[in-house]
Amino acid sequence: ADSQVGRWFSGIAGGATVLTGQEILAPGHHVIAVGIDRVVDSRLSVADEIDDVHRQGGVAIAAHPVHQFWPGFNAAAMARLDGAEICHPVIYERADGQEDLERFAARGSVAAIGSSDFHGTGRMGLCRTYVFARDNTAGAILEALRAHRTVVYGLGGKAYGDPALIEL
């Protein structure tokens, strides 16, 4: 509800585009649901969570998918997943953090996502997603995420995402 109020207020104030969503927290995985208005049940399998996100018109992103979160992402889940964090504050805190995220993303065809999503004291704001959308509406942003039109910069300035967009 808070995100819906934020979206409403931003709209009347001429502010930033606000996308509503949820981080679906379960013991074996975390999924970011962007562009949804109803809560997704975290007791579902990852594939079923993603299906619910898609039914609501949203996109599903694997949140900080370090190795310990991989078990929930079976082949069915990976086939449905829209994106995965490839840059997250964990890359600055764990020697194997960037490698873990790269290896996860290599398991499927996903949009590269940079996020400050963090559950502790970490480096906020360093990991960003550059989304190449036709305009700044929520629909256009979600469509660009589905189409993997993103670029993210990780450690040492290494670029991830659509090769044609990286060239820009």
DSSP file with accessible surface (Angstrom, degrees, kcal/mol):
  #  RESIDUE AA STRUCTURE BP1 BP2  ACC     N-H-->O    O-->H-N    N-H-->O    O-->H-N    TCO  KAPPA ALPHA  PHI   PSI    X-CA   Y-CA   Z-CA
    1    1 A A     >        0   0   92      0, 0.0     4,-2.1     0, 0.0     5,-0.2   0.000 360.0 360.0 360.0 -37.5    0.0    0.0    0.0
    2    2 A D  H  >  +     0   0  146      1,-0.2     4,-2.6     2,-0.2     5,-0.1   0.905 360.0  49.7 -61.0 -40.3    2.9    2.4    0.8
    3    3 A S  H  > S+     0   0   43      1,-0.2     4,-2.6     2,-0.2    -1,-0.2   0.863 108.7  52.9 -68.5 -32.2    4.3    2.0   -2.7
    4    4 A Q  H  > S+     0   0   72      2,-0.2     4,-2.4     1,-0.2    -1,-0.2   0.900 110.2  47.3 -68.9 -37.9    0.8    2.7   -4.2
    5    5 A V  H  X S+     0   0   91     -4,-2.1     4,-3.0     2,-0.2     5,-0.2   0.925 112.6  50.2 -66.2 -43.2    0.6    5.9   -2.3
    6    6 A G  H  X S+     0   0   31     -4,-2.6     4,-2.7     2,-0.2     5,-0.2   0.910 110.5  49.3 -60.1 -42.5    4.1    6.8   -3.4
    7    7 A R  H  X S+     0   0   95     -4,-2.6     4,-2.1     2,-0.2    -2,-0.2   0.934 113.0  47.6 -62.4 -45.1    3.2    6.1   -7.0
    8    8 A W  H  X S+     0   0  162     -4,-2.4     4,-2.1     2,-0.2     5,-0.2   0.949 114.5  45.3 -60.5 -51.1    0.0    8.2   -6.7
    9    9 A F  H  X S+     0   0  122     -4,-3.0     4,-2.2     1,-0.2     6,-0.2   0.919 111.8  51.3 -62.3 -43.7    1.8   11.1   -5.0
   10   10 A S  H  X>S+     0   0   19     -4,-2.7     5,-3.0    -5,-0.2     4,-0.8   0.896 108.7  53.5 -61.2 -37.2    4.7   11.0   -7.5
   11   11 A G  H ><5S+     0   0   59     -4,-2.1     3,-0.5    -5,-0.2    -1,-0.2   0.921 112.4  41.3 -64.7 -43.3    2.2   11.1  -10.3
   12   12 A I  H 3<5S+     0   0  109     -4,-2.1    -1,-0.2     1,-0.2    -2,-0.2   0.793 117.0  49.4 -77.2 -23.3    0.4   14.2   -9.1
   13   13 A A  H 3<5S-     0   0   63     -4,-2.2    -1,-0.2    -5,-0.2    -2,-0.2   0.496 111.4-117.8 -91.2  -4.1    3.7   15.9   -8.1
   14   14 A G  T <<5 +     0   0   70     -4,-0.8    -3,-0.2    -3,-0.5    -4,-0.1   0.818  67.3 141.4  72.4  30.6    5.3   15.2  -11.5
   15   15 A G      < -     0   0   48     -5,-3.0    -1,-0.1     1,-0.2     3,-0.1   0.067  53.3 -44.6 -90.1-159.2    8.0   13.1   -9.8
   16   16 A A        -     0   0   76      1,-0.1     2,-0.4    -3,-0.0    -1,-0.2  -0.204  65.1 -93.8 -67.1 157.7    9.9    9.9  -10.7
   17   17 A T        -     0   0   54     -3,-0.1     2,-0.5   120,-0.1    -1,-0.1  -0.624  42.1-153.9 -72.4 125.4    8.1    6.9  -12.1
   18   18 A V        -     0   0   45     -2,-0.4     2,-0.5   -11,-0.2   120,-0.1  -0.920   5.7-161.3-107.6 123.4    7.3    4.6   -9.1
   19   19 A L        -     0   0   54     -2,-0.5     2,-0.1   119,-0.0   -15,-0.0  -0.916  15.0-138.6-103.0 125.7    7.0    0.9   -9.8
   20   20 A T        +     0   0    3     -2,-0.5    15,-3.5    14,-0.1    16,-1.1  -0.468  41.1 127.2 -80.5 154.5    5.1   -1.1   -7.1
   21   21 A G  E     -A   34   0A  40     13,-0.2     2,-0.3    14,-0.2    13,-0.2  -0.970  41.7-117.4-177.8-165.7    6.4   -4.4   -6.0
   22   22 A Q  E     -A   33   0A  46     11,-2.1    11,-3.4    -2,-0.3     2,-0.7  -0.986  17.4-130.1-155.8 143.3    7.5   -6.9   -3.4
   23   23 A E  E     -A   32   0A  45     -2,-0.3     2,-0.8     9,-0.2     9,-0.2  -0.927  29.9-144.5 -95.8 115.6   10.6   -8.8   -2.3
   24   24 A I  E     -A   31   0A   0      7,-3.8     7,-2.0    -2,-0.7     2,-0.6  -0.743  18.0-161.4 -83.4 111.7    9.3  -12.3   -1.9
   25   25 A L  E     +A   30   0A  86     -2,-0.8     5,-0.2     5,-0.2    17,-0.1  -0.867  21.2 155.6-104.2 121.7   11.3  -13.7    1.0
   26   26 A A  E >   -A   29   0A  11      3,-2.1     3,-1.1    -2,-0.6    17,-0.1  -0.947  53.6-104.3-137.2 158.3   11.6  -17.5    1.5
   27   27 A P  T 3  S+     0   0  140      0, 0.0     3,-0.1     0, 0.0    -1,-0.1   0.858 118.1  33.5 -54.8 -35.6   14.2  -19.6    3.2
   28   28 A G  T 3  S+     0   0   31      1,-0.1    44,-0.9    42,-0.1     2,-0.3   0.424 126.1  12.7-104.6   2.7   15.8  -20.9    0.0
   29   29 A H  E <   -A   26   0A  14     -3,-1.1    -3,-2.1    42,-0.1     2,-0.4  -0.985  52.1-144.6-168.1 159.2   15.4  -17.9   -2.3
   30   30 A H  E     -A   25   0A  30     33,-0.3    33,-2.2    -2,-0.3     2,-0.4  -0.997  19.4-173.2-131.5 133.1   14.5  -14.2   -2.7
   31   31 A V  E     -AB  24  62A   0     -7,-2.0    -7,-3.8    -2,-0.4     2,-0.6  -0.992  17.0-142.7-128.3 133.0   12.6  -12.9   -5.7
   32   32 A I  E     -AB  23  61A  30     29,-3.4    29,-2.6    -2,-0.4     2,-0.6  -0.860  13.9-160.9 -94.0 123.0   12.0   -9.2   -6.5
   33   33 A A  E     -AB  22  60A   0    -11,-3.4   -11,-2.1    -2,-0.6     2,-0.4  -0.931  11.0-171.8-105.7 116.3    8.5   -8.8   -8.1
   34   34 A V  E     +AB  21  59A  22     25,-2.6    25,-2.4    -2,-0.6   -13,-0.2  -0.920  62.8  22.0-113.7 133.8    8.3   -5.4   -9.9
   35   35 A G  S    S+     0   0   16    -15,-3.5     2,-0.3    -2,-0.4   -14,-0.2   0.759  89.7 125.2  87.9  27.2    5.1   -4.0  -11.3
   36   36 A I        -     0   0    5    -16,-1.1    -1,-0.3    -3,-0.3    21,-0.1  -0.790  43.2-167.0-115.8 161.1    2.6   -5.9   -9.2
   37   37 A D  S    S+     0   0   90     -2,-0.3     2,-0.4     1,-0.1    -1,-0.1   0.485  70.8  63.5-121.4 -11.8   -0.2   -4.8   -7.0
   38   38 A R  S    S-     0   0  144     15,-0.1     2,-0.1   -16,-0.0    -1,-0.1  -0.906  88.6-103.2-115.8 148.7   -1.1   -7.9   -5.0
   39   39 A V        -     0   0  122     -2,-0.4     2,-0.4    -3,-0.1    -2,-0.1  -0.405  31.1-135.9 -68.1 137.3    1.2   -9.8   -2.6
   40   40 A V        -     0   0    2     -2,-0.1     2,-0.5    -7,-0.0     9,-0.1  -0.823  23.9-113.0 -95.6 134.6    2.7  -13.0   -3.9
   41   41 A D    >   -     0   0   55     -2,-0.4     3,-1.4     1,-0.2    11,-0.1  -0.529  18.8-155.8 -71.0 118.5    2.7  -16.0   -1.6
   42   42 A S  T 3  S+     0   0   48     -2,-0.5    -1,-0.2     1,-0.3     7,-0.1   0.551  86.5  72.6 -74.9  -5.5    6.2  -16.9   -0.5
   43   43 A R  T 3  S+     0   0  212    -17,-0.1    -1,-0.3     2,-0.0     3,-0.1   0.572  80.4  94.4 -84.5  -7.2    5.2  -20.5    0.2
   44   44 A L  S <  S-     0   0   59     -3,-1.4     2,-0.0     1,-0.1    -4,-0.0  -0.329  89.7 -94.2 -75.4 163.9    4.9  -21.2   -3.5
   45   45 A S     >  -     0   0   58      1,-0.1     4,-2.6    -2,-0.1     5,-0.2  -0.344  40.7-107.3 -67.3 161.4    7.7  -22.7   -5.6
   46   46 A V  H  > S+     0   0    5     26,-0.4     4,-2.8     1,-0.2     5,-0.2   0.932 121.6  52.7 -59.1 -43.8    9.9  -20.1   -7.3
   47   47 A A  H  > S+     0   0    8     25,-0.3     4,-2.3     1,-0.2    -1,-0.2   0.917 111.0  46.5 -59.1 -42.3    8.4  -21.1  -10.7
   48   48 A D  H  > S+     0   0   77      2,-0.2     4,-2.1     1,-0.2    -1,-0.2   0.870 110.4  53.1 -70.0 -35.3    4.8  -20.6   -9.3
   49   49 A E  H  X S+     0   0    0     -4,-2.6     4,-2.4     2,-0.2    -2,-0.2   0.945 110.2  48.1 -60.5 -46.9    5.8  -17.3   -7.7
   50   50 A I  H  X S+     0   0    0     -4,-2.8     4,-2.8     1,-0.2    -2,-0.2   0.909 108.4  54.0 -62.1 -41.6    7.1  -16.1  -11.0
   51   51 A D  H  X S+     0   0   42     -4,-2.3     4,-2.5    -5,-0.2    -1,-0.2   0.913 109.1  49.0 -59.1 -41.0    3.9  -17.2  -12.8
   52   52 A D  H  X S+     0   0   20     -4,-2.1     4,-1.5     2,-0.2    -2,-0.2   0.926 110.2  51.0 -64.9 -42.3    1.9  -15.1  -10.3
   53   53 A V  H  <>S+     0   0    0     -4,-2.4     5,-2.5     1,-0.2     3,-0.4   0.945 111.9  47.6 -58.7 -45.8    4.1  -12.1  -10.9
   54   54 A H  H ><5S+     0   0   65     -4,-2.8     3,-1.9     1,-0.2    -2,-0.2   0.887 106.0  57.2 -65.5 -39.2    3.6  -12.5  -14.7
   55   55 A R  H 3<5S+     0   0  172     -4,-2.5    -1,-0.2     1,-0.3    -2,-0.2   0.835 106.5  51.4 -59.7 -30.5   -0.2  -12.9  -14.2
   56   56 A Q  T 3<5S-     0   0   31     -4,-1.5    -1,-0.3    -3,-0.4    -2,-0.2   0.422 123.5-107.8 -85.0  -0.1   -0.1   -9.5  -12.5
   57   57 A G  T < 5S+     0   0   35     -3,-1.9    -3,-0.2     1,-0.2    -2,-0.1   0.596  79.2 124.1  86.4  10.8    1.8   -8.0  -15.5
   58   58 A G      < -     0   0    1     -5,-2.5     2,-0.3    -6,-0.2   -23,-0.2  -0.259  57.9-116.9 -97.0-177.5    5.1   -7.7  -13.5
   59   59 A V  E     -B   34   0A   1    -25,-2.4   -25,-2.6    -3,-0.1     2,-0.5  -0.915  19.1-138.7-119.7 150.9    8.6   -8.9  -13.9
   60   60 A A  E     -B   33   0A   0     -2,-0.3    22,-1.9    20,-0.2    23,-1.6  -0.939  18.5-174.6-115.9 130.0   10.5  -11.3  -11.6
   61   61 A I  E     -Bc  32  83A  10    -29,-2.6   -29,-3.4    -2,-0.5     2,-0.4  -0.977  28.7-121.0-126.7 131.3   14.1  -10.8  -10.7
   62   62 A A  E     -Bc  31  84A   0     21,-2.5    23,-2.2    -2,-0.4     2,-0.4  -0.591  33.6-137.3 -69.9 123.0   16.4  -13.1   -8.7
   63   63 A A        -     0   0    0    -33,-2.2   -33,-0.3    -2,-0.4     3,-0.2  -0.731  68.0 -29.1 -90.0 129.3   17.5  -11.1   -5.7
   64   64 A H  S    S-     0   0   12     -2,-0.4     2,-2.6     1,-0.2    -1,-0.2   0.818  75.7-162.8  31.3  62.9   21.2  -11.3   -4.6
   65   65 A P        +     0   0    0      0, 0.0    -1,-0.2     0, 0.0    39,-0.2  -0.315  22.0 163.0 -78.5  65.0   21.4  -14.9   -6.0
   66   66 A V    >   -     0   0    6     -2,-2.6     3,-2.8    -3,-0.2     4,-0.4  -0.362  59.3 -86.4 -72.7 165.3   24.6  -16.0   -4.3
   67   67 A H  G >  S+     0   0   99      1,-0.3     3,-1.8     2,-0.2    -1,-0.1   0.788 125.4  62.9 -49.5 -37.8   25.2  -19.7   -4.2
   68   68 A Q  G 3  S+     0   0  131      1,-0.3    -1,-0.3     2,-0.1    -2,-0.0   0.745 104.1  50.2 -63.3 -20.7   23.1  -20.3   -1.0
   69   69 A F  G X  S+     0   0   21     -3,-2.8     3,-0.5     1,-0.2     4,-0.3   0.439  86.5  89.5 -95.7   0.7   20.0  -19.1   -2.9
   70   70 A W  G X   +     0   0   35     -3,-1.8     3,-1.8    -4,-0.4    -1,-0.2   0.820  65.6  76.2 -69.5 -33.0   20.4  -21.3   -5.9
   71   71 A P  G 3  S+     0   0  105      0, 0.0    -1,-0.2     0, 0.0   -42,-0.1   0.854  93.9  51.4 -53.9 -36.6   18.4  -24.4   -4.8
   72   72 A G  G <  S+     0   0   24    -44,-0.9     2,-1.4    -3,-0.5   -26,-0.4   0.713  93.5  79.4 -72.5 -17.0   15.0  -22.9   -5.3
   73   73 A F    <   +     0   0    1     -3,-1.8    -1,-0.2    -4,-0.3    -4,-0.0  -0.574  64.5 164.9 -94.7  75.8   15.9  -21.8   -8.9
   74   74 A N     >  -     0   0   87     -2,-1.4     4,-2.7     1,-0.1     5,-0.2  -0.103  57.7 -81.6 -77.9-174.7   15.4  -25.1  -10.8
   75   75 A A  H  > S+     0   0   86      1,-0.2     4,-2.2     2,-0.2     5,-0.1   0.883 130.5  52.8 -59.9 -39.9   15.1  -25.3  -14.6
   76   76 A A  H  > S+     0   0   41      1,-0.2     4,-0.9     2,-0.2    -1,-0.2   0.921 112.0  45.3 -63.1 -43.0   11.4  -24.4  -14.5
   77   77 A A  H >> S+     0   0    0      1,-0.2     4,-1.6     2,-0.2     3,-0.7   0.923 111.7  51.6 -66.2 -44.2   12.1  -21.2  -12.5
   78   78 A M  H 3< S+     0   0   14     -4,-2.7    31,-0.3     1,-0.2    -1,-0.2   0.867 105.8  55.9 -62.8 -34.8   15.1  -20.2  -14.6
   79   79 A A  H 3< S+     0   0   88     -4,-2.2    -1,-0.2    -5,-0.2    -2,-0.2   0.779 114.7  39.3 -67.6 -25.2   13.1  -20.6  -17.8
   80   80 A R  H << S+     0   0   87     -4,-0.9   -20,-0.2    -3,-0.7    -1,-0.2   0.651  89.2 111.5 -96.9 -19.7   10.5  -18.1  -16.4
   81   81 A L     <  -     0   0    6     -4,-1.6   -20,-0.1     1,-0.1    28,-0.1  -0.301  47.0-165.0 -64.9 136.6   12.9  -15.6  -14.7
   82   82 A D        -     0   0   21    -22,-1.9    29,-2.7     1,-0.2     2,-0.3   0.804  64.9  -6.1 -90.5 -34.0   13.1  -12.1  -16.2
   83   83 A G  E     -cd  61 111A   1    -23,-1.6   -21,-2.5    27,-0.3     2,-0.3  -0.959  52.3-150.4-155.6 168.9   16.2  -10.8  -14.6
   84   84 A A  E     -cd  62 112A   0     27,-2.3    29,-1.9    -2,-0.3     2,-0.4  -0.988  32.5-107.0-148.5 139.6   18.9  -11.4  -12.0
   85   85 A E  E     + d   0 113A   0    -23,-2.2    29,-0.2    -2,-0.3    20,-0.1  -0.533  37.7 168.5 -66.7 122.9   21.0   -9.1   -9.9
   86   86 A I  E    S+     0   0A   6     27,-3.0     2,-0.4    -2,-0.4    28,-0.2   0.514  72.6  44.1-109.2 -16.7   24.5   -9.1  -11.3
   87   87 A C  E    S+ d   0 114A   0     26,-1.7    28,-2.4    67,-0.1    -1,-0.3  -0.991  70.9 143.5-131.2 124.2   25.7   -6.2   -9.2
   88   88 A H    >   -     0   0    5     -2,-0.4     3,-2.6    26,-0.2     4,-0.3  -0.970  64.6 -96.4-154.0 153.4   24.7   -6.0   -5.6
   89   89 A P  T >> S+     0   0    0      0, 0.0     3,-1.9     0, 0.0     4,-0.5   0.765 114.4  76.9 -52.5 -21.3   26.5   -4.7   -2.4
   90   90 A V  H >> S+     0   0   14      1,-0.3     4,-2.1     2,-0.2     3,-1.1   0.803  81.8  67.6 -60.2 -24.8   27.6   -8.3   -1.8
   91   91 A I  H <4 S+     0   0    6     -3,-2.6     7,-0.3     1,-0.3    -1,-0.3   0.749 101.1  47.9 -69.0 -20.7   30.3   -7.9   -4.5
   92   92 A Y  H <4 S+     0   0   65     -3,-1.9    -1,-0.3    -4,-0.3    -2,-0.2   0.547 117.9  40.5 -91.4 -10.7   32.1   -5.4   -2.3
   93   93 A E  H << S+     0   0  100     -3,-1.1     2,-0.4    -4,-0.5    -2,-0.2   0.630 110.0  51.5-113.1 -21.4   32.0   -7.6    0.8
   94   94 A R    ><  -     0   0   77     -4,-2.1     3,-1.6     1,-0.1     4,-0.5  -0.982  67.5-141.4-123.5 132.5   32.7  -11.1   -0.4
   95   95 A A  T 3  S+     0   0  117     -2,-0.4     4,-0.3     1,-0.3     3,-0.2   0.831 108.2  40.0 -58.4 -33.6   35.6  -12.2   -2.5
   96   96 A D  T 3> S+     0   0   66      1,-0.1     4,-2.6     2,-0.1    -1,-0.3   0.351  88.1 101.6 -97.7   7.2   33.4  -14.6   -4.4
   97   97 A G  H <> S+     0   0    0     -3,-1.6     4,-2.1    -7,-0.3    -6,-0.2   0.937  83.4  42.2 -59.5 -51.8   30.4  -12.3   -4.6
   98   98 A Q  H  > S+     0   0   15     -4,-0.5     4,-2.6    -7,-0.3     5,-0.2   0.932 115.1  51.6 -64.0 -42.1   30.7  -11.1   -8.2
   99   99 A E  H  > S+     0   0  108     -4,-0.3     4,-2.7     1,-0.2     5,-0.2   0.915 108.2  52.0 -61.6 -42.5   31.6  -14.6   -9.4
  100  100 A D  H  X S+     0   0    5     -4,-2.6     4,-2.2     1,-0.2    -1,-0.2   0.936 111.9  45.6 -58.2 -47.8   28.5  -16.1   -7.7
  101  101 A L  H  X S+     0   0    0     -4,-2.1     4,-2.4     1,-0.2    -2,-0.2   0.900 113.4  49.9 -65.7 -39.1   26.2  -13.6   -9.3
  102  102 A E  H  X S+     0   0   58     -4,-2.6     4,-1.9     2,-0.2    -2,-0.2   0.919 110.8  49.3 -63.8 -43.9   27.9  -14.1  -12.7
  103  103 A R  H  < S+     0   0  108     -4,-2.7     4,-0.5    -5,-0.2    -2,-0.2   0.889 110.9  50.1 -65.4 -38.1   27.6  -17.8  -12.5
  104  104 A F  H >< S+     0   0    0     -4,-2.2     3,-1.8    -5,-0.2     4,-0.3   0.958 110.1  49.4 -62.9 -49.7   23.9  -17.6  -11.5
  105  105 A A  H >< S+     0   0   21     -4,-2.4     3,-1.5     1,-0.3     5,-0.3   0.846 103.0  62.0 -60.5 -31.9   23.1  -15.3  -14.4
  106  106 A A  T 3< S+     0   0   86     -4,-1.9    -1,-0.3     1,-0.3    -2,-0.2   0.669  88.2  73.7 -69.0 -13.8   24.9  -17.7  -16.8
  107  107 A R  T <  S+     0   0   96     -3,-1.8     2,-0.3    -4,-0.5    -1,-0.3   0.636 110.8   3.5 -73.9 -15.4   22.3  -20.4  -15.9
  108  108 A G  S <  S-     0   0   30     -3,-1.5     2,-0.9    -4,-0.3   -29,-0.1  -0.902  85.5 -83.0-154.4-177.6   19.6  -18.6  -18.0
  109  109 A S        +     0   0   92    -31,-0.3     2,-0.3    -2,-0.3    -3,-0.1  -0.862  65.6 151.2 -99.6  99.8   18.7  -15.8  -20.3
  110  110 A V        -     0   0   24     -2,-0.9   -27,-0.3    -5,-0.3     2,-0.2  -0.938  49.9-103.9-133.3 152.6   18.0  -12.9  -17.9
  111  111 A A  E     -d   83   0A   2    -29,-2.7   -27,-2.3    -2,-0.3     2,-0.4  -0.530  42.6-113.7 -70.9 138.9   18.2   -9.2  -17.8
  112  112 A A  E     -d   84   0A  12     36,-0.2     2,-0.4    38,-0.2   -27,-0.2  -0.633  38.5-168.8 -75.2 130.0   21.2   -7.8  -15.9
  113  113 A I  E     -d   85   0A  11    -29,-1.9   -27,-3.0    -2,-0.4   -26,-1.7  -0.975  15.9-162.0-126.3 135.6   20.1   -6.0  -12.8
  114  114 A G  E     +d   87   0A   6     -2,-0.4     2,-0.3   -29,-0.2    15,-0.3  -0.959  25.3 170.2-111.3 132.1   22.1   -3.7  -10.5
  115  115 A S        -     0   0   23    -28,-2.4    13,-0.1    -2,-0.4    11,-0.1  -0.999  44.5-151.2-146.8 147.0   20.5   -3.2   -7.1
  116  116 A S        +     0   0   27     -2,-0.3     2,-0.1   -28,-0.2     6,-0.1   0.248  51.9 141.5 -95.4   9.9   21.1   -1.7   -3.7
  117  117 A D        +     0   0   33      2,-0.1     2,-0.3     7,-0.1    -2,-0.1  -0.350  27.2 156.6 -52.0 115.5   18.6   -4.2   -2.3
  118  118 A F        -     0   0   49     -2,-0.1     4,-0.1   -30,-0.1    -2,-0.1  -0.991  44.4-152.7-153.1 142.7   20.3   -5.1    0.9
  119  119 A H  S    S+     0   0  110     -2,-0.3     2,-0.3     2,-0.1    -2,-0.1  -0.262  79.6  14.0-109.6  40.9   19.3   -6.4    4.3
  120  120 A G  S    S-     0   0   52      2,-0.0     2,-0.9     0, 0.0    -2,-0.1  -0.881 109.7 -35.0-174.4-149.2   22.0   -4.9    6.5
  121  121 A T  S    S+     0   0  138     -2,-0.3     2,-0.2     2,-0.0    -2,-0.1  -0.833  78.8 132.4-101.5 102.4   24.8   -2.4    6.5
  122  122 A G        -     0   0   22     -2,-0.9     2,-1.1    -6,-0.1    -4,-0.1  -0.765  66.2 -65.8-137.8-174.7   26.2   -2.3    3.0
  123  123 A R    >   -     0   0  132     -2,-0.2     3,-0.6   -34,-0.1     4,-0.3  -0.671  55.3-160.0 -82.8  99.1   27.2    0.1    0.2
  124  124 A M  T 3   +     0   0  123     -2,-1.1    -7,-0.1     1,-0.2    -8,-0.0  -0.566  64.9  16.2 -82.4 141.8   23.9    1.6   -0.9
  125  125 A G  T 3  S+     0   0   28     -2,-0.2    -1,-0.2     2,-0.2    -9,-0.1   0.376  91.0 102.7  85.3  -2.8   23.5    3.3   -4.2
  126  126 A L  S <  S+     0   0   86     -3,-0.6     2,-0.6     1,-0.1    -2,-0.1   0.795  70.9  64.2 -82.7 -28.3   26.6    1.9   -6.0
  127  127 A C        +     0   0    4     -4,-0.3     2,-0.3    25,-0.1    -2,-0.2  -0.879  68.0 167.7-103.4 116.6   24.8   -0.8   -8.0
  128  128 A R        -     0   0  150     -2,-0.6     2,-0.5    25,-0.3    25,-0.5  -0.917  30.2-136.0-129.1 153.7   22.4    0.7  -10.6
  129  129 A T        -     0   0   39    -15,-0.3     2,-0.7    -2,-0.3    23,-0.2  -0.938  11.7-151.4-108.3 125.8   20.4   -0.6  -13.6
  130  130 A Y  E     -E  151   0B 111     21,-2.7    21,-1.8    -2,-0.5     2,-0.5  -0.888  18.1-162.8 -95.0 114.5   20.4    1.5  -16.7
  131  131 A V  E     -E  150   0B  53     -2,-0.7     2,-1.1    19,-0.2    19,-0.2  -0.891  12.2-150.2-105.4 128.0   17.1    0.6  -18.4
  132  132 A F        +     0   0   74     17,-2.7     2,-0.3    -2,-0.5    17,-0.1  -0.774  34.1 162.1-100.5  89.1   16.7    1.5  -22.1
  133  133 A A        -     0   0   35     -2,-1.1     8,-0.1     1,-0.1     7,-0.1  -0.748  50.4-121.4-109.4 156.5   12.9    2.2  -22.3
  134  134 A R  S    S-     0   0  170     -2,-0.3     2,-0.3     6,-0.2    -1,-0.1   0.749  94.3 -12.8 -69.6 -24.4   11.0    4.0  -25.0
  135  135 A D  S    S-     0   0   69      2,-0.2    -1,-0.1     3,-0.0    -2,-0.0  -0.911  79.5 -90.9-158.9-174.0    9.7    6.5  -22.4
  136  136 A N  S    S+     0   0  116     -2,-0.3     2,-0.1     4,-0.1  -119,-0.1   0.139  78.0 120.1-100.1  23.5    9.5    6.8  -18.6
  137  137 A T  S  > S-     0   0   65      1,-0.1     4,-2.3  -120,-0.1     5,-0.2  -0.491  74.1-117.0 -80.4 157.1    6.1    5.1  -18.0
  138  138 A A  H  > S+     0   0   36      1,-0.2     4,-2.7     2,-0.2     5,-0.2   0.915 115.3  53.4 -58.5 -43.1    5.9    2.1  -15.8
  139  139 A G  H  > S+     0   0   42      1,-0.2     4,-2.3     2,-0.2    -1,-0.2   0.907 109.6  46.8 -60.3 -43.1    4.7    0.0  -18.8
  140  140 A A  H  > S+     0   0    0      2,-0.2     4,-2.2     1,-0.2    -6,-0.2   0.886 112.6  50.0 -67.8 -37.6    7.6    1.0  -21.0
  141  141 A I  H  X S+     0   0   32     -4,-2.3     4,-2.3     2,-0.2    -2,-0.2   0.943 111.9  47.2 -66.7 -44.8   10.1    0.3  -18.1
  142  142 A L  H  X S+     0   0   15     -4,-2.7     4,-2.5     1,-0.2    -2,-0.2   0.913 111.4  51.7 -62.6 -40.6    8.6   -3.2  -17.5
  143  143 A E  H  X S+     0   0   69     -4,-2.3     4,-2.0    -5,-0.2    -1,-0.2   0.916 109.1  50.3 -62.9 -41.5    8.7   -3.9  -21.2
  144  144 A A  H  <>S+     0   0    0     -4,-2.2     5,-2.7     2,-0.2     4,-0.2   0.902 110.1  50.4 -64.9 -39.6   12.3   -2.9  -21.4
  145  145 A L  H ><5S+     0   0   13     -4,-2.3     3,-1.4     1,-0.2    -2,-0.2   0.931 110.1  49.9 -63.2 -44.2   13.1   -5.2  -18.5
  146  146 A R  H 3<5S+     0   0  101     -4,-2.5    -1,-0.2     1,-0.3    -2,-0.2   0.861 111.4  49.2 -60.6 -35.2   11.3   -8.1  -20.1
  147  147 A A  T 3<5S-     0   0   45     -4,-2.0    -1,-0.3    -5,-0.2    -2,-0.2   0.401 113.8-120.4 -85.7   1.8   13.3   -7.5  -23.3
  148  148 A H  T < 5 +     0   0   51     -3,-1.4     2,-1.8    -4,-0.2    14,-0.4   0.780  57.2 155.2  64.1  31.8   16.6   -7.4  -21.4
  149  149 A R      < +     0   0   66     -5,-2.7   -17,-2.7    -6,-0.2     2,-0.3  -0.508  34.8 115.3 -88.2  69.8   17.3   -3.8  -22.5
  150  150 A T  E     -E  131   0B   0     -2,-1.8    12,-1.7   -19,-0.2     2,-0.4  -0.948  47.3-161.6-135.7 156.6   19.5   -3.2  -19.4
  151  151 A V  E     -EF 130 161B   3    -21,-1.8   -21,-2.7    -2,-0.3     2,-0.3  -0.995  11.3-178.4-138.8 138.1   23.2   -2.4  -18.7
  152  152 A V  E     - F   0 160B   0      8,-2.3     8,-2.8    -2,-0.4     2,-0.5  -0.986  17.1-143.4-135.1 143.8   24.9   -2.8  -15.3
  153  153 A Y  E     + F   0 159B 107    -25,-0.5   -25,-0.3    -2,-0.3     6,-0.2  -0.943  23.4 178.7-111.9 128.3   28.4   -2.0  -14.2
  154  154 A G    >   -     0   0    6      4,-3.2     3,-1.8    -2,-0.5     4,-0.1  -0.076  46.6 -21.4-104.4-153.0   30.1   -4.3  -11.7
  155  155 A L  G >  S+     0   0   73      1,-0.3     3,-1.6     2,-0.2    -1,-0.3  -0.224 131.2   9.2 -56.8 139.6   33.5   -4.5  -10.1
  156  156 A G  G 3  S-     0   0   92      1,-0.3    -1,-0.3    -3,-0.1    -2,-0.0   0.671 129.0 -70.5  64.7  15.4   36.3   -2.7  -12.0
  157  157 A G  G <  S+     0   0   48     -3,-1.8    -1,-0.3     1,-0.2    -2,-0.2   0.605  80.4 165.3  78.6  10.8   33.7   -1.1  -14.3
  158  158 A K    <   -     0   0  110     -3,-1.6    -4,-3.2    -4,-0.1     2,-0.3  -0.424  30.1-136.1 -63.1 131.4   32.9   -4.4  -16.1
  159  159 A A  E     -F  153   0B  29     -6,-0.2     2,-0.3    -2,-0.1    -6,-0.2  -0.721  21.4-173.4 -95.9 142.2   29.7   -4.0  -18.1
  160  160 A Y  E     +F  152   0B  28     -8,-2.8    -8,-2.3    -2,-0.3     2,-0.3  -0.959  40.8  47.6-128.6 149.4   26.9   -6.6  -18.1
  161  161 A G  E    S+F  151   0B  33     -2,-0.3   -10,-0.2   -10,-0.2   -12,-0.1  -0.874  93.9   8.4 126.5-157.3   23.8   -6.7  -20.3
  162  162 A D     >  -     0   0   53    -12,-1.7     4,-2.3   -14,-0.4     3,-0.5  -0.437  61.0-144.9 -65.5 117.0   22.7   -6.2  -23.9
  163  163 A P  H  > S+     0   0   99      0, 0.0     4,-1.8     0, 0.0    -1,-0.2   0.867  98.2  53.5 -55.6 -37.5   26.0   -6.0  -25.9
  164  164 A A  H  > S+     0   0   67      1,-0.2     4,-0.7     2,-0.2    -2,-0.1   0.893 111.4  46.0 -65.9 -36.2   24.6   -3.5  -28.4
  165  165 A L  H >4 S+     0   0   27     -3,-0.5     3,-0.5     1,-0.2    -1,-0.2   0.845 106.7  57.8 -75.3 -33.7   23.6   -1.2  -25.5
  166  166 A I  H 3< S+     0   0   49     -4,-2.3    -1,-0.2     1,-0.2    -2,-0.2   0.905 101.1  58.3 -60.3 -39.1   26.9   -1.6  -23.7
  167  167 A E  H 3<        0   0  166     -4,-1.8    -1,-0.2     1,-0.3    -2,-0.2   0.807 360.0 360.0 -61.0 -29.7   28.5   -0.2  -26.9
  168  168 A L    <<        0   0  158     -4,-0.7    -1,-0.3    -3,-0.5    -2,-0.2   0.804 360.0 360.0 -62.2 360.0   26.5    2.9  -26.6
